[in-house]
């Protein structure tokens, strides 16, 4: 195995590998399928850690994807490429653990035989993969465990009406009132599936225009700030290559007042960002966009809406929209 390099922002890097990686990562048995795909992983590398070398191997129906990290103390680590939220799993497919061992050996060979510590994220507690990870490496490595991470998801079984039937009566009532009020005011919705990087860039510019007028933009704590700005732009550009991006704008009188953005991993949609002009808060634009996104997903026969991390109190709103709780575990394997 060789270390791979990636030019920051490159969309032409290893297209066949990325296509097959997307298929493997989109497996519904993954806790967060979208976060296992290159659209998420390589966008993170572009924005947050372009200086780190990639260690990736695809072999048949299995793949590993790590970055090499050298700590200030000289420790050598193989990290998931996305190493902030630890949402995706860097080891995919039936032979993934064998490829992981090869990656560890390759890294050690590159550093005079010093074995790296390895971080494996996105693991379902109690899964067969967790058992196999322990069985293969507990004799040679000490296992340390991060606190469990909580994500929210919603089943789309039964279509839009089925989804609403699993929401509270209070939410349904408020949503219907907001939809009637929005229709009377002339609020409309535009759906977009970007199919080229230039189209993605144009949509992203519109999204940032809304974001800067939102409470997050006003407080300079949202996706209009670096490196989040670069992360989501790299993501939507990669999604445009395979038609997996989904963007909805809420508009009124020809002006964008809100947006919701996410991406598909086969039949699972992963929400990324939504925002709305603070001046339009009384119209419940955020809830209207969520409902419009769910309606669109049901029309496309999607099976699940993943809303991402939900442990932070600021994300409590996700409890009203998503009834499933998905727990993810991250291990650090330190050589004995």
C-alpha positions in Angstrom: 0.0 0.0 0.0 1.2 3.5 -0.8 0.3 6.8 0.7 -2.0 8.8 -1.6 -2.1 12.5 -2.2 -5.0 14.7 -3.0 -4.8 18.2 -4.3 -7.0 20.5 -2.2 -10.3 21.0 -3.9 -9.6 18.4 -6.7 -12.7 16.8 -8.1 -10.9 14.6 -10.6 -9.0 12.5 -8.1 -9.5 8.7 -8.6 -13.0 8.8 -10.0 -13.5 5.0 -10.2 -12.3 4.5 -6.7 -14.7 7.3 -5.5 -17.6 5.7 -7.4 -17.0 2.3 -5.8 -16.3 3.8 -2.4 -19.7 5.6 -2.6 -21.4 2.3 -3.3 -19.7 0.6 -0.3 -20.3 3.5 2.1 -24.0 3.7 1.2 -24.6 0.3 2.7 -27.7 0.5 4.9 -26.0 -1.5 7.6 -23.8 1.5 8.4 -25.1 3.7 11.2 -24.4 6.8 9.1 -24.1 5.7 5.5 -23.6 9.1 4.0 -20.7 9.9 6.3 -19.0 6.8 5.0 -18.9 8.1 1.5 -16.1 10.2 -0.2 -18.5 13.1 -0.6 -18.3 13.6 3.2 -14.8 12.2 3.9 -12.9 13.9 1.1 -14.7 17.2 1.6 -13.4 17.1 5.2 -9.9 16.5 4.0 -10.2 19.4 1.6 -11.3 21.8 4.2 -9.8 20.7 7.5 -6.7 18.6 6.9 -5.3 18.9 3.4 -1.8 18.4 4.7 -2.4 15.0 6.1 -1.5 12.0 3.8 -4.2 9.6 2.9 -3.9 5.8 3.3 -6.7 4.2 1.2 -7.0 0.8 -0.3 -9.9 -0.7 -2.3 -9.9 -4.4 -2.8 -13.0 -6.0 -4.3 -15.9 -5.2 -2.1 -13.8 -3.9 0.8 -12.1 -0.6 1.5 -10.2 1.3 4.2 -9.7 5.1 4.3 -7.4 6.7 6.9 -5.2 9.7 7.2 -1.8 9.7 8.9 -1.4 12.0 11.8 1.8 12.7 13.7 1.1 14.3 17.2 3.3 17.0 18.7 4.7 14.3 21.0 5.7 12.2 18.0 2.9 9.7 18.3 1.8 8.1 15.0 -2.0 7.7 14.4 -4.2 6.4 11.6 -7.4 8.5 11.9 -10.6 8.4 10.0 -10.4 11.0 7.3 -13.3 12.9 9.0 -12.0 13.1 12.5 -14.1 15.8 14.1 -17.6 14.2 14.5 -16.4 10.6 13.9 -19.6 9.8 12.0 -18.3 7.5 9.3 -16.6 4.2 9.6 -13.2 4.0 7.8 -13.4 0.2 7.5 -15.9 -1.1 4.9 -16.8 -4.5 3.5 -16.2 -8.2 4.5 -12.4 -8.0 4.2 -12.1 -4.5 5.7 -10.2 -5.6 8.8 -7.6 -7.4 6.7 -7.1 -4.2 4.8 -6.9 -2.3 8.0 -4.1 -4.5 9.2 -2.3 -3.9 5.9 -2.7 -0.2 6.4 -1.2 -0.5 9.9 1.8 -2.5 8.5 2.3 0.0 5.7 2.3 2.9 8.1 4.8 1.2 10.5 7.1 0.4 7.5 7.1 4.1 6.6 8.1 5.0 10.2 11.0 2.6 10.9 8.8 -0.1 12.3 6.9 2.1 14.8 3.3 0.8 15.0 0.6 3.4 14.8 -2.4 3.8 17.0 -5.6 3.4 15.1 -9.0 5.2 15.5 -12.0 3.4 14.2 -15.2 5.4 14.3 -18.9 5.0 13.3 -19.2 1.6 14.9 -22.6 0.2 16.0 -22.5 -1.0 19.6 -23.0 -4.7 19.8 -22.6 -5.3 16.1 -20.8 -8.1 14.4 -18.2 -5.7 13.2 -17.5 -4.6 16.8 -17.0 -8.2 17.8 -14.7 -8.9 14.9 -12.7 -5.8 15.6 -12.1 -7.0 19.2 -11.4 -10.6 18.1 -8.8 -9.5 15.6 -6.9 -6.9 17.6 -7.5 -7.3 21.4 -4.3 -9.4 21.8 -2.1 -6.9 20.2 -3.8 -3.6 21.1 -5.4 -1.9 24.1 -8.9 -0.7 23.3 -9.9 2.8 24.5 -13.4 4.0 23.9 -14.8 7.4 23.2 -18.2 8.3 24.8 -21.1 7.1 22.7 -22.4 9.6 20.1 -26.1 10.0 19.5 -27.7 10.7 16.1 -31.3 11.1 15.1 -33.1 9.5 12.2 -36.6 9.2 10.9 -38.3 6.3 9.0 -40.0 7.4 5.8 -42.2 4.3 5.8 -45.7 5.0 4.6 -44.7 8.1 2.6 -45.4 11.6 3.7 -48.6 10.8 5.4 -47.1 7.9 7.2 -44.2 10.1 8.4 -46.6 12.7 9.7 -48.7 10.0 11.5 -45.6 9.4 13.7 -45.2 13.0 14.7 -47.0 14.6 17.6 -50.4 16.2 17.2 -48.9 19.5 18.3 -46.3 19.4 15.5 -48.8 18.4 12.9 -51.2 21.2 13.9 -48.4 23.9 14.0 -47.1 22.7 10.6 -50.6 22.9 8.9 -51.1 26.4 10.3 -47.6 27.5 9.1 -48.2 26.0 5.6 -51.5 27.9 5.2 -49.9 31.1 6.3 -47.0 30.6 4.0 -49.3 29.9 1.0 -51.3 33.1 1.8 -48.0 35.1 1.9 -46.8 33.7 -1.4 -43.9 31.6 -0.1 -42.9 29.0 -2.6 -40.3 26.3 -2.8 -37.7 25.4 -5.4 -36.1 22.0 -5.7 -32.6 21.5 -7.1 -30.4 18.5 -7.9 -27.1 20.0 -9.1 -25.5 18.1 -11.9 -22.2 19.9 -12.4 -19.7 21.7 -10.2 -20.5 25.1 -11.7 -24.2 24.6 -10.9 -23.3 23.5 -7.4 -21.3 26.7 -6.9 -24.2 28.9 -8.0 -26.6 27.2 -5.7 -24.0 27.4 -2.9 -23.6 31.2 -3.4 -27.4 31.5 -3.0 -27.3 29.4 0.2 -24.5 31.6 1.7 -26.6 34.7 0.8 -29.4 33.3 3.0 -27.0 32.1 5.7 -25.5 35.6 6.2 -29.0 36.9 7.0 -29.7 34.1 9.5 -29.1 34.2 13.2 -26.0 32.0 12.6 -24.7 34.4 10.0 -25.4 37.4 12.1 -23.5 35.8 14.9 -20.7 34.6 12.6 -21.1 31.0 13.8 -22.5 29.2 10.7 -21.5 27.8 7.4 -20.5 31.2 6.0 -17.4 31.0 8.2 -14.2 29.1 7.4 -13.5 26.2 7.4 -17.2 25.2 7.4 -17.7 27.3 4.2 -15.1 25.3 2.4 -16.3 22.0 3.8 -19.9 22.3 2.5 -18.8 23.8 -0.8 -16.4 20.9 -1.4 -19.3 18.5 -0.4 -21.9 19.9 -2.8 -19.4 20.0 -5.7 -18.6 16.3 -5.1 -22.3 15.4 -4.8 -23.0 17.2 -8.1 -20.7 14.7 -9.9 -23.1 11.8 -9.1 -26.5 13.6 -8.8 -26.7 12.9 -5.1 -27.1 16.5 -3.8 -30.5 17.9 -2.8 -31.2 21.6 -2.2 -34.5 23.4 -1.6 -35.0 27.1 -1.4 -37.9 28.9 0.2 -38.6 32.1 -1.8 -41.0 35.0 -1.6 -41.4 37.7 -4.2 -38.3 36.5 -6.0 -36.1 36.6 -2.9 -34.5 33.6 -1.2 -35.6 33.5 2.4 -34.4 30.0 3.4 -32.8 26.8 2.2 -32.2 23.2 3.2 -29.3 21.1 1.9 -28.3 17.5 2.1 -27.2 14.4 0.2 -28.3 10.9 -0.7 -26.5 7.7 0.1 -28.7 5.3 -2.0 -32.1 5.4 -0.3 -30.9 7.3 2.8 -30.9 11.1 2.9 -28.5 12.8 5.3 -29.3 16.4 6.1 -26.4 18.8 6.2 -27.5 22.4 6.7 -30.7 24.5 6.7 -31.1 28.2 7.4 -33.5 31.1 6.9 -33.5 34.8 6.9 -34.0 36.0 10.5 -36.6 38.5 9.4 -38.8 35.6 8.4 -38.7 33.7 11.6 -42.4 34.3 12.4 -43.3 32.3 9.4 -41.7 29.0 10.7 -39.5 28.8 7.5 -37.3 26.1 9.1 -40.2 23.8 9.8 -41.7 24.5 6.3 -38.4 23.5 4.7 -38.1 20.3 6.7 -41.6 19.3 5.7 -40.9 20.1 2.0 -37.7 18.1 2.1 -39.5 15.1 3.6 -42.3 15.3 1.0 -39.6 15.3 -1.8 -37.8 12.3 -0.2 -41.0 10.3 0.0 -41.7 11.1 -3.7 -38.3 9.6 -4.4 -39.0 6.5 -2.3 -36.2 7.2 0.2 -36.4 5.0 3.2 -34.7 7.1 6.0 -33.9 10.7 6.8 -30.7 11.0 8.9 -30.5 14.2 10.8 -27.0 13.7 12.3 -25.7 14.4 15.8 -28.3 15.2 18.4 -26.6 15.1 21.8 -26.0 18.9 21.9 -28.9 20.8 23.6 -29.0 23.2 20.6 -30.1 20.2 18.5 -33.1 19.3 20.7 -35.5 20.3 17.8 -34.4 17.1 16.0 -36.4 15.1 18.6 -39.6 16.4 17.1 -38.7 15.3 13.6 -36.9 12.0 14.1 -38.0 9.1 16.2 -35.0 6.8 15.8 -31.9 7.1 18.0 -28.7 5.7 16.4 -25.7 5.3 18.7 -22.1 5.4 17.3 -19.0 4.2 19.1 -15.4 5.2 18.4 -12.4 3.1 19.4 -8.7 3.9 19.8 -6.5 0.9 19.3 -3.1 1.5 20.9 -0.4 -1.1 20.3 0.7 -2.9 23.5 
